[in-house]
């Protein structure tokens, strides 16, 4: 199996040979490493850059969001559509204004950078979600009475 380093060395060697023969026109091919199979490709991790774009597989789109809200809330599709569209407008306006958001379920959203492009504004955001709590484990010992939040009276 050819490693990326050996591919670079091969391309470099071909370029040196072409430079050593000044009268010849070289048709150097770009040598790329062999693509990895799905089993060899590691899963994306937190902080890793992932593919973006309108045709990204598995992306949550408005139609899917409306369907999920309809199912989870048990409401009619037309009611869910109006609510989702209104919520998306409000979220879009908040991001456009650069406002920080703290929305349970989504997390804390902060606009880090904004870039104006000819056809759009690009927002780089930071989303922080808290770690999921283990609801099966009690927070306190059931035998211990809860602490009184008030201080003892002074005499």
LOKETOR-332488 format. One line per 10 residues: their letters; for each residue x, y, z of C-alpha. Coordinates in nm, 2 decimals, m for minus. Layout:
# residues N
a) X:Y:Z | ...
END
This chain:
# residues 155
xxxxxxxxxx) 0.00:0.00:0.00 | 0.14:0.34:m0.10 | 0.15:0.60:0.18 | 0.09:0.97:0.12 | 0.46:1.03:0.20 | 0.58:0.79:m0.08 | 0.33:0.95:m0.32 | 0.48:1.29:m0.25 | 0.83:1.15:m0.29 | 0.74:1.00:m0.63
xxxxxxxxxx) 0.59:1.32:m0.75 | 0.90:1.51:m0.63 | 1.13:1.27:m0.81 | 0.94:1.31:m1.13 | 0.96:1.69:m1.11 | 1.34:1.68:m1.05 | 1.39:1.46:m1.36 | 1.18:1.70:m1.57 | 1.38:1.99:m1.45 | 1.71:1.81:m1.53
xxxxxxxxxx) 1.61:1.78:m1.89 | 1.54:2.14:m2.00 | 1.44:2.07:m2.37 | 1.17:1.82:m2.28 | 0.81:1.89:m2.19 | 0.70:1.67:m1.91 | 0.35:1.54:m1.86 | 0.38:1.49:m1.49 | 0.08:1.32:m1.33 | m0.04:1.41:m0.99
xxxxxxxxxx) m0.01:1.10:m0.78 | m0.27:1.08:m0.51 | m0.29:0.83:m0.22 | m0.54:0.55:m0.26 | m0.88:0.65:m0.12 | m0.97:0.48:0.21 | m1.27:0.25:0.24 | m1.56:0.33:0.48 | m1.41:0.08:0.73 | m1.07:0.26:0.73
xxxxxxxxxx) m1.22:0.61:0.76 | m1.24:0.72:1.13 | m1.56:0.86:1.27 | m1.57:1.24:1.30 | m1.49:1.37:1.65 | m1.58:1.68:1.84 | m1.41:1.98:1.69 | m1.34:1.80:1.36 | m1.44:1.97:1.03 | m1.72:1.79:0.86
xxxxxxxxxx) m1.86:1.82:0.51 | m2.11:2.10:0.48 | m2.35:2.20:0.20 | m2.71:2.18:0.09 | m2.67:1.81:m0.02 | m2.50:1.69:0.29 | m2.64:1.34:0.37 | m2.82:1.32:0.71 | m2.86:1.69:0.75 | m3.17:1.81:0.93
xxxxxxxxxx) m3.38:2.01:0.69 | m3.70:2.21:0.76 | m3.93:1.94:0.63 | m3.78:1.68:0.87 | m3.78:1.93:1.16 | m4.15:2.00:1.10 | m4.22:1.62:1.09 | m4.03:1.56:1.41 | m4.21:1.85:1.59 | m4.55:1.71:1.47
xxxxxxxxxx) m4.46:1.36:1.60 | m4.30:1.47:1.93 | m4.56:1.73:2.03 | m4.86:1.55:1.89 | m4.99:1.85:1.70 | m5.12:1.90:1.35 | m4.86:1.95:1.07 | m4.99:2.30:0.98 | m4.96:2.41:1.34 | m4.61:2.27:1.37
xxxxxxxxxx) m4.51:2.43:1.04 | m4.62:2.78:1.16 | m4.44:2.74:1.49 | m4.12:2.60:1.33 | m4.11:2.87:1.07 | m4.16:3.14:1.33 | m3.89:2.99:1.56 | m3.64:2.97:1.27 | m3.70:3.33:1.18 | m3.64:3.44:1.54
xxxxxxxxxx) m3.32:3.23:1.56 | m3.20:3.36:1.23 | m3.26:3.72:1.34 | m3.07:3.66:1.66 | m2.77:3.51:1.48 | m2.77:3.80:1.23 | m2.76:4.05:1.52 | m2.48:3.86:1.68 | m2.68:3.79:1.99 | m2.58:3.50:2.22
xxxxxxxxxx) m2.85:3.25:2.29 | m2.90:3.01:2.58 | m3.17:2.76:2.48 | m3.22:2.44:2.68 | m3.22:2.15:2.45 | m2.99:2.33:2.20 | m2.73:2.47:2.43 | m2.55:2.80:2.45 | m2.49:2.95:2.11 | m2.24:3.23:2.05
xxxxxxxxxx) m2.15:3.41:1.73 | m1.77:3.41:1.71 | m1.71:3.57:1.37 | m1.91:3.72:1.08 | m1.79:3.75:0.72 | m1.97:3.94:0.45 | m1.97:3.77:0.11 | m2.12:3.89:m0.22 | m2.42:3.65:m0.20 | m2.45:3.58:0.18
xxxxxxxxxx) m2.33:3.64:0.53 | m2.12:3.37:0.69 | m2.14:3.32:1.07 | m1.90:3.11:1.26 | m2.07:3.00:1.58 | m1.98:2.81:1.89 | m2.24:2.58:2.04 | m2.19:2.44:2.39 | m2.42:2.17:2.52 | m2.40:2.04:2.87
xxxxxxxxxx) m2.31:1.68:2.94 | m2.62:1.46:2.98 | m2.70:1.39:3.35 | m2.76:1.04:3.47 | m3.13:1.07:3.59 | m3.13:0.72:3.73 | m2.87:0.81:4.00 | m3.01:1.02:4.29 | m2.83:1.35:4.35 | m2.84:1.31:4.73
xxxxxxxxxx) m2.87:1.02:4.97 | m3.24:0.94:5.03 | m3.17:0.88:5.41 | m3.03:1.23:5.46 | m3.28:1.51:5.51 | m3.24:1.80:5.27 | m3.04:2.09:5.39 | m3.23:2.41:5.48 | m3.12:2.69:5.24 | m3.17:2.95:5.52
xxxxx) m2.90:3.04:5.77 | m2.94:2.97:6.14 | m3.09:3.25:6.34 | m2.84:3.46:6.53 | m2.90:3.52:6.90
END
